[in-house]
Every structure is written in structure tokens, then in C-alpha cells.
Amino acid sequence: MTDQSLPKGFRAAGVIAGIKKSGKADIAIIASDTDCIAAAVFTTNKMKAAPVLRGIEQVGSGQPIRAVLINAGCANACTGRQGLQNANKTAQLTARALKAKPAEVFVMSTGVIGVQLPMEKVTAGVPLAVAALHADGLADAAAAIMTTDTVPKTARVEREGWSVSGTAKGSGMIHPNMATMLSVIVTDAQVSAAVLQAALKNASKRSFNRISVDGDTSTNDTLLVLANGASGVKPTAAEFQAALEDVCISLAQQVARDGEGATKFITIEVTGAKTERMAENVGRTIAKSPLVKTAFYGEDANWGRITCAAGYSGEDVVPEKMSLWFGGAPQVKGKKNTGQVHVFAKGMPTRYSEAAATNAMKPHDIFIRLDLGLGEASATVWTCDFSHEYVTINGKYRT
Amino acid sequence: MTDQSLPKGFRAAGVIAGIKKSGKADIAIIASDTDCIAAAVFTTNKMKAAPVLRGIEQVGSGQPIRAVLINAGCANACTGRQGLQNANKTAQLTARALKAKPAEVFVMSTGVIGVQLPMEKVTAGVPLAVAALHADGLADAAAAIMTTDTVPKTARVEREGWSVSGTAKGSGMIHPNMATMLSVIVTDAQVSAAVLQAALKNASKRSFNRISVDGDTSTNDTLLVLANGASGVKPTAAEFQAALEDVCISLAQQVARDGEGATKFITIEVTGAKTERMAENVGRTIAKSPLVKTAFYGEDANWGRITCAAGYSGEDVVPEKMSLWFGGAPQVKGKKNTGQVHVFAKGMPTRYSEAAATNAMKPHDIFIRLDLGLGEASATVWTCDFSHEYVTINGKYRT
């Protein structure tokens, strides 16, 4: 999914407006030639940034959307009435350049909290961004929305006659509850608003809501999906959801992989749960534990911290029924999993080889599986390790 | 509260049994000459260590207690049936040396998870510990229970004719839900079992349950209070609770202050809440945020991360009603608080001096106050910062 094409009728761009101190591109735009139906999920944080407050109302109204304008370098969060005015003004500027209505423009912001948007820079940058729109602009947009990200993130799936493409940013303040990052996904499939909303809800649950970098839930995070129907193809709801979920999972994994200071990408599969929700909660608690995450950083097969985290997940786990493996790969039904080291069973460690367990911690991509022994449900969660670099990045973020 | 005396009729000791790799003292004992009534609170983790499982049953039975034996270096957690047998065996060995019954001996363990207790070392060490018991032994016991602690922790309050003394250990895997550490508190006050239990519940709620080092809830944590009545003085329930709370708060603060890798001790006062529980939840969420904690480490007055954490606490906070101050000291009714920098009000930053706010982050002990503007309830939470050293300590804990 490295192809960075856009679905039919979409164009994108990323330009330099001078908002980022680094002088890199900081205004991105993704626009459709025709009206789109939109669906979105937003941060659950009570301290919602101005563009989130505006976006919730906009998407709630069922208003068609033509474009999304994203600035990086300033989150426009904790900025009061002025912040809302600036978000509206940004939409107006974009609408004017696009010859659309302000209500048809969705805006997003990411960056430092508590600082007002530098509107003179936005005013100059927006027309540049609109002028730069082109069908191959997704890569530029992906680069312009980066903050502490080290790599741009895009994903794309193609089906017969239609496709879904997306981009995301985020590497800190990442934790489930749709508190992940900014992401825009666009498709030319013909789908109804109801199908779009349901597909997004399900897809985000199994992707962006299953990653954790630091357990912090941000003020700005937004996932927006736009469908312009330009392909003329109408997939079934199931087909559409599968495609959207593929793109979401790819983007979510890219976000976890690029977690601030990350040196490891960790896949945690929780199986044998009573419900998917139980599996997810256990997996998220493990993914969030600083003790687990520092052990991964140290390549220490410290299984005790993993079973301990499962124990305080709030779920009714039974230590004597748990089994834990390091290494191997996600379970595929009917296929034998090789390379796994079984370290824990029946409430205590197995007679495993410490060298083999340590070996399973050496690759950049680490896989672990925890079986709860209570049922048939499962969930997979992705996270990264907790490194010295994370502390360095976040100790002096504003300076 | 630096006096390390014990209440009447109690003796303590700490000896070297060779369980810790460092060769430092690793078996502690605190014993009473006469029967004690006991109250305890235990970790809420489902993955409970063997001594916790044993202790819950023991204290639940109302059995009088004569002594508590604590080993450091091995947590006896995730050790199955063998672990329970070893906990019982440790109690038997202690009882034999003390000429008491095994059921009168409470045991605790702390250290690495998933390793069986080295029983030959415990067998040799326990009689040494009993032989070393003396009235001035609290400092030795406090040293013997340390793991990654950098300083021993004791606290004592004296009242007319009676006193309360305690010790605690813990600097990682520290987070509320009585998931804090090991602590033993002893008193010669004459109190009933009901008063003791109620006082402990209230005191722990406002002390050990209000600290956070890393958000991890351990498998072993236990707070045990023993009352032998040897003073012959019977304080009121309120007097007793106040004394116990003082000791608990002192010990809890010492634990947070000595958090793994800590370079700062942070007091977070949340005022203006609808309920104490609301204030506590908001405070705990802030205390747990890696982004807040790394900002404290970097001496960055990054108030946005604090208001953001309040926003995802799960409580119904209203950004426009919040106020945040850096610096100053806890609120005392009717007294003007000086040295505070008011950084946030009405949903946005005030026109504060960045230099003044940064200055408030410079001391080792940092104070912040968040007023929610919703009511009269308040709560204070203590935590430490998140440093490079925390990552170093926990990346290679087992090696």
C-alpha cells in the first residue's frame, strides 16, 4: 500500500506557510472536485480544540464537504473564542480560494497547544495551497501535516473501479478513545452516509483505537472520511468496510511504528477472551504500561510485567488460565505457529529457555500473544517501546 | 517525623540473607511482644502474589498477628502452588524462631516477579532476623525492604502516651488502587478492630492511593497496620485516624519522592471540584500522564498537557471554568498564596510571564494547582517526573 495516488476527483497539496519553526511545509489541503458525504470520529477529550468543536457541528449537520484544510505547527487548542474565530476564518479563506462555501470546508490543526493561529501566515498560505492542488499531491499533504513524525504516512487500497486512500499524522499523545492523531481518508466509491458512518465506526475501532504510544488522549484528534462517488461504482457495505479497515489499520500501524522515540514496533495479540472488548482492554492495558514498554526497549523478556498489566486491566482474568508467548506471528486458523517461546502457563513461568525468549525481543518488530483461556474472542493491539529518546523529545517539546 | 523509634512492645530488625544480588540486607522483621489486631489493604491486581493471597485470608479471618516477615529481592509472584507453599513455609520458620504460631505471622515479598523464593536462604536468614530483633530496629527493617528505592522510608507521630510508626518501600510499579508498595505501620494505641479498619481505609485513600510513579499496579502491594494496645491509652477514633493519616501521608510522599529515576517531587492540588472523587480522578490522571511527567523533567511549564490530561480524566470538566497555577504552595483557608503564576483561565492561557512560569518549574519540589470552578471539593495528589534514568532503570531491571 505504498502507492500514493488519490481516488478519482480528489486532489491534494502541501505548502510552506511559515507556521512551523523548522520552515518545512505546514499547510495541507485535500479537495474534491464535487461534493462529498462525510463521516468523522473525534477525540473524547473534554478539552476539545477549536477545529474539533467546529468539525463536530459541521459533520453532525450532514453538510456536504468539498475540502479539508490542515495546518501543522499550532494545534489551535485552549484558545477560547479567538480560536474558534480563527478556525472559521481559515475555512473562509479556503472556501474563497476554492470558490466553495465556508461550511463546505473542514479544518484541522496539530502542533503546540495554547497558542493562537498566526493568521497572517495562514492567510498567505491557504491560497498557495489551493493553487498547488494536484492529483498526485497526497505525498505532499502527508508531509505537511507531520509534527514529531519522522516519516509521512499514507495508505491506499484499490478495488475494481474504485479505491480508498488516506494519510495520517501522529507520534505522541497517542492513545485509544479516538485520541490518536489527525487522519483524512478519501474514496471515490458510491456509498450512502449511513454505510460510510457505520464503516468508519467499525474500522476505527479495530485500527486507530487499538494503538497506544503514551496513553495520552489529545485535544485535537480527528479522523475524517470523504466519499465523492466519482468512480460510479457502488460496493456492498461489507466490501467498503473491508477496504476502509485495511487503510485504517495500515495508517494506525504506521502511527504506532513512528511513536515518539520508538525503537520497536510491538504487536500484542490477546486471544481466548470472553469478548472482543475484554481482549481489547487487556491488550490496551499492556500496550500502555511504562514498565512493559521500557522492558521492550531494553530487549528484556520480562513476562511478569505483561501478566501483571493484564491483572490490573480491570477485566476478570484468571492467572491460572493464562498463557503467554514471545515471538512467532499472529495466529492463523489451522496453521502451526513457529518461533514462539511459551513463557507462562498455569499461573507461573514455564521451563522456557531465557536465551530463546530474549532472542524473540531482538527484532525491530516484536510479536507477543497472551491467551486468557476463557473464551474464543480476540483482539490485536499495536504499540511501540518507551525509550530515552521519548523522554528527550517530550522534556523539551516547546523549546 | 524522622525519629525511628517504635511504639511500646514492638521490635524490628533487618539482616542479610543473600536473596538480593547486591548482598545488602534483604530480610526484615517487625514483631510485637503481644498479640496485635491487624488491618490491611491489598493490591487490586487480579494477578496477586502468593503472600498477598495468604495475607487476604489471614487478615480476613480476624486472626491476631504477632509479627510480619518481609523479604526483598524476590516478589514470590506468578509462582503458582509452589509460591504459596513457600509463603507458608516462611511463616512457619518465623513462627518457630519466635515461638508463635504460623497463622500469627504475616509475610510480604518484593522484588523480581516469576522466580521462586530461594528457600535455603530464607531458612538460614529468618532465625538471624528474629535473633536480631530490637527496639531500635525500625531503620534496619526499612533498609532491608528496599529494592530500587534510593533511601529508606520511615515515619512516626507521637501523641500523649501512644505513637504510630511505619516504614514503606516502593519506587516503581506505583499507582493508586492500593497498588503502591509494601508498608507496615505499628501502633501501641488501644483501638478496636473496627476503628483500625475504618481508619486505615480512610487514611490510605488520602495517602497511598494519591501517589503515582508510573501508572503500573503491582502484584504484591500491601499495607498492614498492627495495633498491640501496649500503651494502655485509648484515643478516640478521630484522633487515631488523624495520627495514622499523618504517618500514611508522610510515607506515601516519601515513596513518590523516591520514584524510579525521579528528579522532581510534584504536588498537584485540584480544587473547585464537585466531589472529592472528581478532584482525585483529575489529579491522578494528570499525575499519570507521561507527557506531563516528561515536561516536569524538562522544567517546561507546558500547561497545555495538564489541562489536556484533565480533559481526558473521564470527569465532566468544563475548560472555560478551569484555572491553573504553577508555583506557590497548597491552599490554606483565609491565607493569601504568594509566588503562584496564573497561567490558564476561561479556556485559554492568561497573559502570564513565560519566565515566571518556567521559574516555578526550577525547584526540586514543584507545586501546581488546578481549580475546576465547579464546586468546593478538593484533593491533593503526589507524583514525580519521568526521566531518562527511569527508562534506564526499567529497560534492564532483571539484568
Chai-1 contact restraints between the chains, C-beta under 6 A:
chainA,res_idxA,chainB,res_idxB,connection_type,confidence,min_distance_angstrom,max_distance_angstrom,comment,restraint_id
A,N45,B,G311,contact,1.0,0.0,6.0,A-B,restraint_1
A,N45,B,Y312,contact,1.0,0.0,6.0,A-B,restraint_2
A,K46,B,G311,contact,1.0,0.0,6.0,A-B,restraint_3
A,K46,B,V317,contact,1.0,0.0,6.0,A-B,restraint_4
A,M47,B,T307,contact,1.0,0.0,6.0,A-B,restraint_5
A,M47,B,C308,contact,1.0,0.0,6.0,A-B,restraint_6
A,M47,B,G311,contact,1.0,0.0,6.0,A-B,restraint_7
A,M47,B,P319,contact,1.0,0.0,6.0,A-B,restraint_8
A,C78,B,G304,contact,1.0,0.0,6.0,A-B,restraint_9
A,C78,B,T307,contact,1.0,0.0,6.0,A-B,restraint_10
A,C78,B,M348,contact,1.0,0.0,6.0,A-B,restraint_11
A,T79,B,M348,contact,1.0,0.0,6.0,A-B,restraint_12
A,G80,B,G347,contact,1.0,0.0,6.0,A-B,restraint_13
A,G80,B,M348,contact,1.0,0.0,6.0,A-B,restraint_14
A,I113,B,G304,contact,1.0,0.0,6.0,A-B,restraint_15
A,G114,B,G304,contact,1.0,0.0,6.0,A-B,restraint_16
A,G114,B,P349,contact,1.0,0.0,6.0,A-B,restraint_17
A,D214,B,P290,contact,1.0,0.0,6.0,A-B,restraint_18
A,D216,B,S289,contact,1.0,0.0,6.0,A-B,restraint_19
A,D216,B,L291,contact,1.0,0.0,6.0,A-B,restraint_20
A,T217,B,Y312,contact,1.0,0.0,6.0,A-B,restraint_21
A,T219,B,C308,contact,1.0,0.0,6.0,A-B,restraint_22
A,S289,B,D216,contact,1.0,0.0,6.0,A-B,restraint_23
A,P290,B,D214,contact,1.0,0.0,6.0,A-B,restraint_24
A,L291,B,D216,contact,1.0,0.0,6.0,A-B,restraint_25
A,L291,B,N394,contact,1.0,0.0,6.0,A-B,restraint_26
A,T294,B,V391,contact,1.0,0.0,6.0,A-B,restraint_27
A,T294,B,N394,contact,1.0,0.0,6.0,A-B,restraint_28
A,T294,B,G395,contact,1.0,0.0,6.0,A-B,restraint_29
A,Y297,B,G395,contact,1.0,0.0,6.0,A-B,restraint_30
A,G298,B,G395,contact,1.0,0.0,6.0,A-B,restraint_31
A,G298,B,K396,contact,1.0,0.0,6.0,A-B,restraint_32
A,D300,B,R398,contact,1.0,0.0,6.0,A-B,restraint_33
A,N302,B,R398,contact,1.0,0.0,6.0,A-B,restraint_34
A,G304,B,C78,contact,1.0,0.0,6.0,A-B,restraint_35
A,G304,B,I113,contact,1.0,0.0,6.0,A-B,restraint_36
A,G304,B,G114,contact,1.0,0.0,6.0,A-B,restraint_37
A,T307,B,M47,contact,1.0,0.0,6.0,A-B,restraint_38
A,T307,B,C78,contact,1.0,0.0,6.0,A-B,restraint_39
A,C308,B,M47,contact,1.0,0.0,6.0,A-B,restraint_40
A,C308,B,T219,contact,1.0,0.0,6.0,A-B,restraint_41
A,G311,B,N45,contact,1.0,0.0,6.0,A-B,restraint_42
A,G311,B,K46,contact,1.0,0.0,6.0,A-B,restraint_43
A,G311,B,M47,contact,1.0,0.0,6.0,A-B,restraint_44
A,Y312,B,N45,contact,1.0,0.0,6.0,A-B,restraint_45
A,Y312,B,T217,contact,1.0,0.0,6.0,A-B,restraint_46
A,V317,B,K46,contact,1.0,0.0,6.0,A-B,restraint_47
A,P319,B,M47,contact,1.0,0.0,6.0,A-B,restraint_48
A,G347,B,G80,contact,1.0,0.0,6.0,A-B,restraint_49
A,M348,B,C78,contact,1.0,0.0,6.0,A-B,restraint_50
A,M348,B,T79,contact,1.0,0.0,6.0,A-B,restraint_51
A,M348,B,G80,contact,1.0,0.0,6.0,A-B,restraint_52
A,P349,B,G114,contact,1.0,0.0,6.0,A-B,restraint_53
A,H388,B,H388,contact,1.0,0.0,6.0,A-B,restraint_54
A,H388,B,V391,contact,1.0,0.0,6.0,A-B,restraint_55
A,V391,B,T294,contact,1.0,0.0,6.0,A-B,restraint_56
A,V391,B,H388,contact,1.0,0.0,6.0,A-B,restraint_57
A,N394,B,L291,contact,1.0,0.0,6.0,A-B,restraint_58
A,N394,B,T294,contact,1.0,0.0,6.0,A-B,restraint_59
A,G395,B,T294,contact,1.0,0.0,6.0,A-B,restraint_60
A,G395,B,Y297,contact,1.0,0.0,6.0,A-B,restraint_61
A,G395,B,G298,contact,1.0,0.0,6.0,A-B,restraint_62
A,K396,B,G298,contact,1.0,0.0,6.0,A-B,restraint_63
A,R398,B,D300,contact,1.0,0.0,6.0,A-B,restraint_64
A,R398,B,N302,contact,1.0,0.0,6.0,A-B,restraint_65
